[in-house]
Amino acid sequence: MKKYLLVILAFLLVAVGSSKAGGEKAPMEKTDTVMEKLLANMREQFNSENRKALVEACTEYKNYNLEKGNLYNYYQGWQAEVLYDINHNNFYRAMKNAIAMSKDIQEHKCTEAYYLGSYLMGIIYALRENKTLARQYLNKALEEVDHSEPQKVFSIYLDLANVEMDDNPQEAMKHIDHAIDIIKGDQYIYQYSDAVAFKVIVAFMAGDKKTLNEYYKLYMQMKNDYGKECSTTFYNYVLMCKCAADGQYKKALRISDLLTNTDKQRFKILIYEMSGDTSKAYKEQVAYMHIKDSVNNEIMDKELNDAANDLELAVMRNKAYKAKMTEAIMLLAIIFALVTIAALALHITLRHRYTKDLKHKNKELEIARDKMEEAERMKANFIKNMSHEVRTPLNIIAGFAQIIADPDFNMPPEMRADIAQRITKSSNDIVRIINELLDISGKECINHIEKADLVSCNEICQKAIDSSRYALPEGVEMRLITDLKDSFRFQTNKDELLKLLDCLLNNACKFTEQGFITTYCQMNKDGQRLNISITDTGCGIPQAESEKIFNHFYKVDKYKAGVGMGLPLARHIARQLGGDVRLDNTTRRKGASFVVTLPIG
C-alpha cells in the first residue's frame, strides 16, 4: 500500500499547486484556457506508459508558466516528471531530477516551492525503505511548506504516517490526527474522508479495534451524508479491515482481491494469521516475497543501467575535454614558435618564461588524461563489483526458493529456518547495496549537515558496536575503551555519526578473522576536537593504498565482499560534520586503524 499511497498523495500536491492558475482566481480574472489545456494534457500523460509524451507535456507546461512568470506552477510541472519516474521504479533518475530541481528552486529563490525538493526526496527514500532519511526529508518539507495552504501540509502529514504505520503505528496515528485537525471541515470533505479512512487502516495494523470501529462509523456516516464529495480511494481497504476485525475472514479475503497486487498479498497474510491459518499465511508470504523480489530486481536493473550510462557519459566528456586541450596545446605551440622567433631580438629570459608555460599546459593535459583513466577504472570496477555482489545473493535466493517450492522435498524445521534466514540475509544484502548507492549519491548533493544533537560519545559508540555485532566473525571480540566520562557530550548530528561508525565497524568486521576490534575514544591535545579510533587485528592495508581506499568503488582485495562504498561514505560524512577520517600509519601493528576527528562544538 505504501507506494500506491505515497505517489497518489504526491500527485495530489501537483494538482493542488497547479490549480492556483485556474481555480483560485479573483472574481474578475479570466480563465487561462491555454494553461488549463496544458495541465489536462500533463495529467493525462502522467497515467500513460509513454514517458517521452509525459516529458513533452511537462516541458510545454513548464515553458508556458516560465514565460508567464509563474515559477511555482513551473516547478509543479517539473515535479510531475519526478513522480512519474518514481511511479515506474526509476528511482536513480528520479533522485537526480529532484536534486536538480531543488538547486534550481534555490537559485530562483522561489520560497513557496522550497519544500518540493525535500518532499520528493522523502518520497524516494520512503519507497526505498530508508525510513531514517524519509523522516528527515519529510520533516524538513514540513518546516519549509507554507502552512497557510492546508492541503499541502495535510499531504505531508499523511506521508509521514505512511512511513511510520508498519513499525510505529502510534506515531502514525499522531500524524493522521495532525492532518485531520488541519483539513477538518466542510471545505475539504474529500481530503478529510481520506484521512478518516487511512486512520481505520492504521488502527487495523495496530490491532486497535476500538479506534477502528469509531472511525469506520465516522467514515460510513460521511459517505452517506456527502455522497460523491466523499473520497472512495480507500473504501475497499476500510471494508476489508472492518470485516477482518469482526472475524468475517472469508468476506475480508474476498474484498482483499480488489486491491493492488502487493497490498492484496500483505493484507491476506495478516487476515490468515488472524484467522489462525498459518499454512495459507505462509503461502501468501511466499507470493508476497516473490512480487517484492521481482520489483526490487527491476529497480536494480534500471538503477545499474542508469549509473553505467552516467559513467559512460563522464568518460565521453573527458575524451572531449582531452581533444579540446590537445587543440589548445597545438595552438599554443604555434604561437610559442612565432613568439620565440620574434623574441630572439628581445631578452633571453622571455624564452624561459614561455618554456615554463608550455610545461604547465603539458601538466594540465596529463591531469586530464589521468582523470579520464580514473573515470574508466571507476566504471569498470563499479560494473564488475555490482555484477558480483548482486548476482551472488540473487543466486542464493533463487536456489533456496526452488528447494522450498519442491513439494516432494521434506525438510526438518531447523533446515527450513536456516533457509529462511539465508534468503532474508541475501535480500537484505541487495537492499543494503542499493541503499549505499542512494546514500552516497544523496549525501554528495548535500553541502551541509545540521548539527543539532547533543550526543554522548561513549553511548553512541556502544550503540554502533551493538548494531554491528551481527557481522562479527566467530572468535573475534569487539570492545570499547574510552578516556571520556559517560557524562561527556558534544554537539553533532547523531544519525550521520552513527552511520559513519557503522561503515568503519563493518569494514573492520569484514577483514578481521581473529583477535579484536577496538573502539577508542579520547580528547585531542588541543581540547577542541574529539578522536575516535577503530582498530582491528585483520590483514591490514599497505601504506601505498592509504588514500586510494577512500575512492569510490576501490577495493584492495577484489575478492572480498562489498562494492567499495563504505570508506568513501564514512569520509564524506566526517567532512560534512567538520572533521575527517584517515588511516593511521604512524605505528607498526598488525591490522588497520582508522581515526575519526570531530569538533566538539
Secondary structure, DSSP 8 states (H G I E B T S, - for coil): -HHHHHHHHHHHHHHHHHHHHHTS--TT----HHHHHHHHHHHHHHTSS-HHHHHHHHHHHHHHHHHHT-HHHHHHHHHHHHHHHHHTT-HHHHHHHHHHHHHHHHHHT-GGGHHHHHHHHHHHHHHTT-HHHHHHHHHHHHHHS-TT-HHHHHHHHHHHHHHHTTT-HHHHHHHHHHHHHHH-SGGGHHHHHHHHHHHHHHHHHHT-HHHHHHHHHHHHHHHHHHGGGS--TTHHHHHHHHHHHTT-HHHHHHHHTTS-HHHHHHHHHHHHHHHT-HHHHHHHHHHHHHHHHHHHHHHHHHHHHHHHHHHHHHHHHHHHHHHHHHHHHHHHHHHHHHHHHHHTTS-THHHHHHHHHHHHHHHHHHHHHHHHHHHHHHHHHHHHHHHHHHHHHHHHHHHHHHHHH-TT----HHHHHHHHHHHHHHHHHHHHHHHHHHHHHHHTT-S-----EEEEHHHHHHHHHHHHGGG--TTEEEEEEESS-TT-EEEE-HHHHHHHHHHHHHHHHHH-SSEEEEEEEEE-TTSSEEEEEEEE-SS---GGGTTGGGSTT--SSTTSSS-S-HHHHHHHHHHHTT-EEEE--SS--SS-EEEEEEE--
